[in-house]
């Protein structure tokens, strides 16, 4: 989600959610890079399995 001024934000208010959630990650800089890395690894493994 982006604000009108172009800033990237999450889909909940971080401060309010942090008081109730056991775990929370900031936006930007949360779990996105790990998600992308895992997707790339799974894609590579699937391609290798398809060639086997």
Backbone torsions as a table, in degrees:
resi	resn	phi	psi	omega
1	UNK	NA	139.7	177.6
2	UNK	-122.8	140.9	174.9
3	UNK	-78.9	169.8	179.7
4	UNK	-58.9	-28.7	179.8
5	UNK	-86.0	4.6	175.6
6	UNK	94.0	-7.4	179.9
7	UNK	-68.6	141.8	177.5
8	UNK	-85.8	130.1	-178.9
9	UNK	-135.3	162.2	177.0
10	UNK	-82.1	-174.1	-177.2
11	UNK	-98.5	4.1	173.7
12	UNK	-136.3	160.7	173.6
13	UNK	-72.2	116.2	-173.3
14	UNK	-57.0	-49.2	-176.1
15	UNK	-61.9	-44.8	180.0
16	UNK	-66.7	-42.5	-178.8
17	UNK	-69.1	-35.3	-178.5
18	UNK	-63.2	-27.3	179.2
19	UNK	-74.2	-22.6	-176.3
20	UNK	-110.2	-27.7	-174.3
21	UNK	-84.6	145.3	175.2
22	UNK	-72.5	-37.8	-179.5
23	UNK	-135.5	141.8	177.2
24	UNK	-153.9	144.6	177.3
25	UNK	-120.4	148.7	-178.6
26	UNK	-76.9	160.9	173.3
27	UNK	-127.2	126.9	-6.7
28	UNK	-75.5	171.0	176.0
29	UNK	98.4	13.8	-179.3
30	UNK	-83.6	-128.6	-175.1
31	UNK	-90.4	1.7	-178.4
32	UNK	-52.6	-49.9	179.5
33	UNK	-60.1	-37.4	178.2
34	UNK	-68.9	-38.0	177.8
35	UNK	-62.2	-45.1	179.5
36	UNK	-63.8	-44.0	-180.0
37	UNK	-62.4	-42.0	179.3
38	UNK	-66.8	-40.9	177.0
39	UNK	-61.5	-43.0	179.0
40	UNK	-63.8	-42.1	179.1
41	UNK	-63.3	-45.6	179.6
42	UNK	-63.8	-37.8	178.1
43	UNK	-64.9	-43.7	177.9
44	UNK	-61.9	-46.1	179.5
45	UNK	-62.9	-38.3	178.3
46	UNK	-66.3	-40.7	178.8
47	UNK	-65.6	-41.0	178.2
48	UNK	-65.4	-39.2	179.0
49	UNK	-67.1	-34.4	179.7
50	UNK	-69.1	-29.9	179.7
51	UNK	-82.7	-15.5	-175.5
52	UNK	-76.4	NA	NA
